[in-house]
Every structure is written in C-alpha cells, then in structure tokens.
Amino acid sequence: MVQKSALFRLHLIVFLWGFTAILGKLIHANAQILVFYRMFFAALFLYIFVRFIKKQSLKISTKLFLQLATIGGFMGFHWLCFFHSIKVSNVSIALSCLSLSTLFASILEPIVFKRKIDLSEVIMGIVIVICMGLIFKTEFQYKEGIFFGILTALFGTVFGVYNGKIFGKTSSGNIIFYEIFSGCAILTFFYLFTGQIFHLHEISTRDLALVLILASFFTAFPMLESVSLMKYISPFTLILTVNLEPVYGIIFAFFIFGESEQMSPMFYGASIVMIGAIVINGVIKARKNTAAKQLQN
C-alpha cells in the first residue's frame, strides 16, 4: 500500500513538473520577471514550511551556504534560460532540449565524482547529439529557442550533479530553501547590473496569481516531495518516471495550445528516440547498481 501511494505521488510530481512549461507559456510576463517572482515566492513558502511547520533550524556553516548559493545560481539561470526558450520558441522545443541534460551529466559526473566514463553513456550521448542535430535542421526557425534550451540543459546538469554531491550535509528543506533563496538573490544582482531590475514591477495581477501557483504547487511542493520519496522509490523507478516529464509536457502543450505546438514528424521521431535512449540507459544503470549491491551483500 505504501509503495502504491509512493508511485502515485511520484507520478503526481512528474505531472506537475511537466505542467510547469505550460504555466510558463500561459504567463505573459517575460522570463526575467517570471523567474524572479517564482524564486522569491518559492523561497518564502519554503522558509515558512521549514521554520514554522517543520520547526527546523536554518543554521548552516558559511562554507555550506556559499556552496548552496553557487548551486542556487545555476538553478536560477537554468530556469531563466528554460522560460526564455519557451517565450522565443514553444514548449515542445524547450522540453526536447532537456534530453541533453543526460549527455552533459555523462561528461560532468565522472569528473565531479571521480569515476570512470560509462561506455553506455557515451553511446547514448552520440545518439542524443544526432537527434538534436536533426531537430535543429528541421526546426531552424526556432534556433534561438534551441540555443537557450541547450543552455537550460547545461545549467540544469551542473545544478543537479553538484546538488547530488552536497546532499546529506544538512536537511533537504535547508538545501532547497538556501538554493532557491540564493538563486533569487543572485538573479537580483544580475538584473541590477543589467538594468532589468527596474522592470520587475511590470507584472499583471493575472500573471502574479499564476506565478504564485507556479511557486507553491509546482515548485516548493514537488521539490520537497521528491526528496521524501527517495525512501520508498527505487532508482530504476525514479529514472523511468522522471523521464516522462517532457512527454507529459509536450502532450499537454499540443492539446492546450494546438497549432503553435505542432511540430514536424522529424521532431517527434527524434524526440522519441532521445527519450527512449535515456530510458534504456536508465534501465542499464539501475540493473548495474542492483547487481553491484547484490555482490556487496
């Protein structure tokens, strides 16, 4: 019963993550304003949850804070590029580019965790590069969206890999709060330097309401929930399910936005191959991990 409940919660989280891109397109404000308010309100919600509901201490060392702040900066620019990609192209393009995260991770993870490069990851990376090349060739009118989509995958990978390295040094609530809070602060300084800070007030009441929903139900809640589910979900199940995020998002976008989300057959073919390659790689890695644990026991 607990396992079934955990699976339902996992699919709910992936559903929410997939719908994030839809909200990004529904919100009329530009990516800079959207991401600033998303991170600001998400940090506020997380602070209230950790400090007053969980009643946990937010005290951490200066060294850990600086590490979390750096990771939070990558998170902020990851979201900034993601929503900008949606604004200048569409949801399908932005989500398909997320597949490159697995390729970047196959390069960065061995460096950060000092392990050997996995041959299956190299093969999968070559497949993804070929598929992205086909998408770029057939959807060249979205070149700016693809460029920022690639940056989205890169920043997201750096955030994900280093987040994995720092996990366990403090509570998950503290980690998520300080990352989002710091990301918001870094973006504020970036906007101040570029002059964009003076445009942050340019958001309608409608957009502000949608951002509040995005920051709470689609950001703070799933991030906290995903951490708690690690107790019940196997890596194999987690990998397979999370890879459904772009699938959910592209399907939602097609039915909600219609014609603006219709892509060429080549796009859908290449996307299916990329997602399939990621799933197969996930299955292989999960089986290797299981076999390694069995040998240790």
Protein Blocks (a to p, Z undefined) as FASTA:
>chain_A
ZZmmmmmmmmmmmmmmmmmmmmmmmpmbdfklmmmmmmmmmmmmmmmmmmmmnopafbdc
fklmmmmmmmmmmmmmmmmmmmmmmmmmcfklmmmmmmmmmmmmmmmmmmmnopaddfkl
mmmmmmmmmmmmmmmmmmmmlmmmmmmmmmmmmmmmmmmmmmmmmgojacfklmmmmmmm
mmmmmmmmmmmmnopmmmmmmccfklmmmmmmmmmmmmmmmmmmmmmmmmmpcfklmmmm
mmmmmmmmmmmmmmmnommmpccfklmmmmmmmmmmmmmmmmmmmmmmmmmmmmmZZ
